[in-house]
Amino acid sequence: MRTVRYSGAGLTLAADVGGAAGAPPILFMHGGGQTRHSWKRAAYRAVERGYHAISIDLRGHGESDWAQDGYRLDDYVADARALAMEVGPPVAIVGASLGGLTGLILAGEEGASLVRALVTHPELLLLDELDGELVELDEALDVLELDGLLLLE
């Protein structure tokens, strides 16, 4: 994995990126008060499965820029939209808490042309902390690979 900077909606977002740029992209978004490192092992696992994994620090978290005018959900969605457009739509999103809600709104606003799949399951993050995430994550990645299941088409 390498650290990359992306342009969000008016600020810069830090991300850990791995896998081939031409592989299907998965955008990992953490919950409030966390950082991109919450998804570190999950992102590595996605790369092992052949995906292009992008695990971002949401605005105001980790190494991403801090907003000068507060933190609105619309701004998180705008950041995710800009990133999804840059890494090559359509993307799959795996999100917990704030990241999951951001992904859900983005998918609802943009549809399958930008977000091909959405996995929101807070337990993935909790299980990651307990060293039990691989089986659960594999199941989520299997879902992303199935045509028609969780796809927004």
N, C-alpha and C positions, 0 to 999 in steps of 0.2 A: 504494500500500500504506500502511496505517496500523498503528501499534502498538496492540495491545489486550491487556488482562490477563484471564486466565481463572482460574477456581478449579480447581486440580488436586485431588489427594487429600491435603488438609491443608496445601497451600501454593499460592502464586500462580505462574502460568506466563505468560511474556511471549510474544507471537506477533505476526508481521506478517500482516495480513489484507488481502485484496483481492477484488474481484468482488462481484457481487450476493449478498446474504444468502440469497435464494431459489434460487440456482443450485446445482447438485450440488456438495457440499463435497469437497475433497481436503485431507487432513491430511498435511503434509510433516514428517517427523521425521528429524533428522540423526543422525550417528554420535557415538560417545563422543569427547569432547575438542573437539567442533565446536559451532557455534551455528546458530540459525535462518538466519543469513545465508548458510550453505552452499547453501541452496535458493533464494536470492533470485531468480536469473534463471529457474529452473524454475517458481517460483510466479508470476512475471509472465507467463510463457508460458501457464500454465494459465488465468490470468485472461483473456488474449487469446483463449483457446479457449472462453470462456464458463463457466468453473468459479468457484466460491467457494474461493479458496486460503487455507489457514491453515498458516503455517510457524512451528512453535513452538520455543522454547528448552526442551529437556528440563530437568527438575529438576537443579540444580547446574551449569547451563550458562548462559552469557550473562547475560541480565537476569532469568531466573527465580529463584525463591527457592532457597536452599540448605537441604538437609535437615539437621536436628539429630541424627538417629539413624542416619546412614549411607545407603547407596544400594543398595536391593535391586531386582531386576528386577520383582518384584511391584508395587513402588511406581510404577515407570515405566508399567506396564500400567494401574494404577489411575488414574494421571494421564490417560493416553490415553483410557481409558473415560469419565472425567468430561468431558473435552473433546469427545469424539465425541457424547456425550449432549446437551451444550449446543449444539453447532453444528447439530444436527439429523440424527439417524441416518436412513438409513445413510450412512456416509462411505466414501470411497476413501482408502487410505493408501499413500503413497509413502515408503519408508524405506530408509535406508542403515545398515548395521552395527547399532548399538544400537537405532536407530529402526526398522529393518526387523525385528529380533527382537521388539521390543515390539509392533509391528503384527501379526506372525505369531502371537504368543501371544494377543493380544486377539481376533484373528479366530477362533482355535481355541476360545477360551472362549465367545465371544458369537455367532459365526456371522453369517449374512447380515442378521439384523435390525439389527445395529450396524455391521458392516463389509461393504460390498457388493463391494469389490475391494481387492486388495493387490498392490502392485508393490514388490518388493525386488530391487534391482539396484545393487550398490555402484559399478559402473562409471559410472553416471549422475553420481555426485558427482565422481569422478576426471575424467571428461570435461568437466564443468562448469569445473574449474580450468584445463583446456587449451583452453577456448573451442570445444569440439566437441560440446556437449551437446544442441543443438537438434534434430538429426536423431534422436538416441537418445530424447530426451524426447518428441518428437512421436510416435514409435513407442509409447512407454508410454501417452501420452494417447489414441492411437488404440485401444489395447487396452482402456482404461477405457471407451471409448465403444461397444465391441462387446458386444451382448447375449450373455450366456452365457459369454464368455471371461474367465477369472479371477474370475468372479462366484462367490460362496460359497453360492449357492442350491442 
